[in-house]
Amino acid sequence: MNENFNLGTLPITEEIKEHYAEVINLLGEDTSREGLVKTPERASKAMKFLTEGYEIDPQQILQSAMFKEDYSEMVIVKDIELYSLCEHHMLPFFGKAHIAYIPNGHIVGLSKIPRVVDVFARRLQVQERLTEQILDCINDTLQPQGVAVVIEASHMCMMMRGVQKQNSTTTTSGFRGSFRETDTRNEFLKLITANLN
């Protein structure tokens, strides 16, 4: 699948569209009402887009832009926006990912790291697994000296329903290789919270 996926090219499966229409009707609404006539189709398009990550190989994204380089200091891409769907309620969670790696003979094009985040985020997810999948993909593909991932996110399943805590955020983290060492991990954590502008 082309990683520059265009929503307009998404196949609209009649089956998904019909199921959305059925759900809307079961909720007591009328799918023939003007405002809802195209909603099943729109919802089908949106869901196909939000779950396109199942059809994209994140390792291929990284492999397409790996370059031999002697650089061996920390590389950080921070404040990567992410949007995903909680697999428990299929409600959105959204926030930022901060990712670092220390090269071990290869670097990767910087734009590929946010693309990897998108691939895993565009699946039904839990934040904990999302963190580990991103971490393992970068670690296994680049085989760097170390990788670090921190994700901060707000979950609509907590904000709109259940405990209804609008200001709560969830932070998850994962570390491999040299980032398990306290000094390296602390340097990363200090840099992602610093305002260097």
N, C-alpha and C positions, 0 to 999 in steps of 0.2 A: 504494500500500500504506500502511496505517495505521502511522505511526512508533511508536505504542505497541503494538507487535506482541505478541501473547500466545501463548506456546508452545502452549497448549491449542487454539488455532485453526489450527495448522499442518496443511496437508493431508499425509497420510501416503501417499506414493506406493507402491503395491504393488511397483513395479519396484525402487526403492531398497531396500525391505525384503527382497525376494527376493535381491538381490545381497549384502546383509549376511549373510543365511543361508548363501549359497553360500561366502562367504569363511570364515565360522566353520567350516563343514564341511571346507573345504580345509585349514584349519589342524589338522585332526584331532579337532575337538570334535564333540559330538553336540547339535544344536539341539533335540532332543526332551527333553534333560535339563532338570529342573525349573528350575534357575537360568538356563538359556539360552532357554527357550521364548519369552519376550517380548523378548529382547535385540535381534533384528533390527528390531522395531518401535521400541524405545527408541532404538536407534542411528540409525534413520531420522529420528525426531523431533529428536534432538540435532543431526544434520548439517544438517537443514533450518533449525534455529534458528541454528547457527553460521555459516551461509552466507546468511542472510536479506538481507545487505547488497546482494546483486545486484539485489534487487527494490525498493530504496528510492532515491530521488533525493536526494542530500545537499544539492544547491543549493536544492531546494524547502524543505528544513528551515530553512536560513538565511533564505531569502526570506520565510518565514512569520512571521518575528519581527525584521524590520529596521525601525529607527526613525530618523528624522532627528534629529540631535543635533550640537551644536557642539563637543562634547568631543573633544579632539585629543591626549590623553596616552595612555600605554601602558595597555592592558587585558590582564591576564594571568589565564588559568585554568590552574592547575598541578595536578599529581598526579592527572590523569584516569586512572583504571584502564582498562586495555585488555586484551582477550583475543582472540587470533587463531589461525589455523591456518597453519603454514608450508606453502607450496605444494609443496615438494620431498618432504616425508615425511608431510604431513598430520598432524603432531604440533603441539601447542599452543606458542605463545609468548605471554608475558604481561609486563606491566610498567606503566609510567606515561608519559603524554604531558603535555608542558608547552607551552602555546600562548599566543601574544601577538599582538595587532594594535594598530595605531595608527589610530583612525578618521579618515575623510576625508569627514565629513558624515553618516555613518550608523553607528549602533551595532547590535549584535544581541543578542537575549536570551541571557543567559549559559548557560542550559541547552542551547542549540542547539549549542554548540561540542562538548561531550561526545557529543551525539547524532551529529554528523558523524564523530567518531572511531569510534564504534560501527559506523556504516554501512560505513566502509572496512575496519575490523578484521574484520567479519563477512563476509569473502570469503577465498578462498585467497590468501595474501599472502607477500611478503618485506618485511622491516622498512623497507628502503630505499624501496620503492615506496609503502608505507603513508605514510611521512613526506611524500613528494612529493605524493601525492594529497590529503592533508589540507591541505597548504600551498597547492596550486593551487586547491582548491575555495574556501577562505576568501578567497584573493587575487582570484580571478575574480568571485566573487559580491558581496563587500562593496566591492571596489576601494578598500582602505584605503591609507594612506600606507606601510604595511609590515606584514609578517606574519613570525612566527618559530614554528618547531615543533622541539621536541627530544623524542625518544622514547628511553627506557631500557627494555630488555626482556631477559628470560631465555628461552632457547630450549630446549625439551625435546629437540629433535633433537641438540643438543650435550650435554645433561645425561644423557639416558637411553641414547644410542647414540653411535656414532662416537668422538669424543675423550673423552666422559664427564667433562666439566669442570663440576661442580655449582655452582661459585661464579662462573662467568663471566657477564658481562652485556654487551650490545651497545648502544651509543649512536649514534643517527643524528640529524642536524640539517639544517634547511633554513631559508633566509632570503630574503625578498623586500623590495624597496623600501628604506625607511629602515633596516631591520635589517642591511643590508649595510654600513652605516657602523659603524666600530669602537666608538664610544662608545655608540650605541644598543644594539648587540648585547651589549656587555659589561654594560650596565645590566640587560638581560633575563636574562643568564646569572647575574648576581649575585643577582637577585631570586628566581629559581627555586631557588637553593641556599640562600637565607636562611631562617632560622626566625624568623618575625615574630610568633609567639605570645608 
